[in-house]
Amino acid sequence: MARLAKLKFSMTLSIFLVSIVFAAFLGTIMFVLQLPIIWALMATIIFLLFQYLVGPAIVRGSTHLRYLEQGENLWLESTVKELAQKGGIPIPKLAMGPDQTPNAFVFGRTANSSTLAVHEGLLRQLNKDEIKALVGHELGHIKHRDYLVMTVLAALPLLAYWIAWITFEGARWSRSSKDEKKGGLRGALFIVAAISYIVYFVTLLCVTGLSRLREHYADAYSAYLTRQPYQLQSALAKITYGLSLSPKPTTGARTFYIGDPAMAKQECQDLIKRKEEYDLDRDGVLDEKELQLAMEKEAKSKWTTINLWFSTHPPTFKRILVLREISNEMRSGRYSSTQIYANI
């Protein structure tokens, strides 16, 4: 498929950069602490293996998922089966979370053992065509196998952060010691903590950059699979609106979701600052339809008020912009299976 190589190259480059930075990071730590580097390498390998093996169970438990029984939701089952077969993708297991916010995600260790999870709120707030478009998006993640890369890659910034926190706390609690040897250790711990925080931010930039790119690719794949990119536009607007209203704090699974609750709140807050411009019925409130129109308008503008560096998802208005371009190409007859990712 055209330009899919860009996503594969970005995955490879991200893995390479994060690995190089992390290897240098471990070597520096072991040098400062005067310890054998083999210890650090073994600990990192064990941590990544643990993340790969246990990660799906952690995601499942933290989101309180329940796997659907066969025949429990015939429409959803048939929709997922139809699109998966059309895309030549293994049919994922289906699960549902009790969360009332509109969201969905996929996870798993392999494409054949993947799970597509939806929130109860998503089935309630979106219509069937929008849900179908969203299913196409999630199947895109399975098709591209990007969620497998993200599961392991995202563990490295987390590990750097833990090392930073542990060493900083260790240095802080040992500051009262007057022993010269302990004083030297305290200084070494402060150095390790500072380096760890720097590595955390650098590796996080790589991971979030890849995460944003993969969302655009999954959006484009949904447009190709369903031939209805405008339904995904509508779904994304509704998801952003619904997530922005949620009082719940952001969870650690935000990278997997189709919509990031933190990003949604920020986007809607920025739009509300200009709500007089977008409040078409002058009732003082931006409803879902007005929010979608506002996002479509923002997609055509140079609006850059959100700092994207550490965002796991691209802004909704940018995703809508890509989908609108695909929709225009479909109407003009220029769109084909070789042009799926041409607008990314």
Stockholm file with secondary structure:
# STOCKHOLM 1.0

chainA/1-344         MARLAKLKFSMTLSIFLVSIVFAAFLGTIMFVLQLPIIWALMATIIFLLFQYLVGPAIVRGSTHLRYLEQGENLWLESTVKELAQKGGIPIPKLAMGPDQTPNAFVFGRTANSSTLAVHEGLLRQLNKDEIKALVGHELGHIKHRDYLVMTVLAALPLLAYWIAWITFEGARWSRSSKDEKKGGLRGALFIVAAISYIVYFVTLLCVTGLSRLREHYADAYSAYLTRQPYQLQSALAKITYGLSLSPKPTTGARTFYIGDPAMAKQECQDLIKRKEEYDLDRDGVLDEKELQLAMEKEAKSKWTTINLWFSTHPPTFKRILVLREISNEMRSGRYSSTQIYANI
#=GR chainA/1-344 SS CTTHHHHHHHHHHHHHHHHHHHHHHHHHHHHHHTCCHHHHHHHHHHHHHHHHHHHHHHHHHHTTCEECCTTTTHHHHHHHHHHHHHHTCCCCEEEEECCCSCCEEEECSSGGGCEEEEEHHHHHHSCHHHHHHHHHHHHHHHHHTHHHHHHHHTHHHHHHHHHHHHHHHHHHHTTTCCCHHHHHHHHHHHHHHHHHHHHHHHHHHHHHHHHHHHHHHHHHHHHHHHSCHHHHHHHHHHHHHHHHTCCSCCCTTTTTSSSCHHHHHHHHHHHHTTHHHHCTTCSSCCCHHHHHHHHHHHHTSCCCCSCCTTCSSCCHHHHHHHHHHHHHHHHHTCCCGGGTTTTC
#=GC SS_cons         CTTHHHHHHHHHHHHHHHHHHHHHHHHHHHHHHTCCHHHHHHHHHHHHHHHHHHHHHHHHHHTTCEECCTTTTHHHHHHHHHHHHHHTCCCCEEEEECCCSCCEEEECSSGGGCEEEEEHHHHHHSCHHHHHHHHHHHHHHHHHTHHHHHHHHTHHHHHHHHHHHHHHHHHHHTTTCCCHHHHHHHHHHHHHHHHHHHHHHHHHHHHHHHHHHHHHHHHHHHHHHHSCHHHHHHHHHHHHHHHHTCCSCCCTTTTTSSSCHHHHHHHHHHHHTTHHHHCTTCSSCCCHHHHHHHHHHHHTSCCCCSCCTTCSSCCHHHHHHHHHHHHHHHHHTCCCGGGTTTTC
//
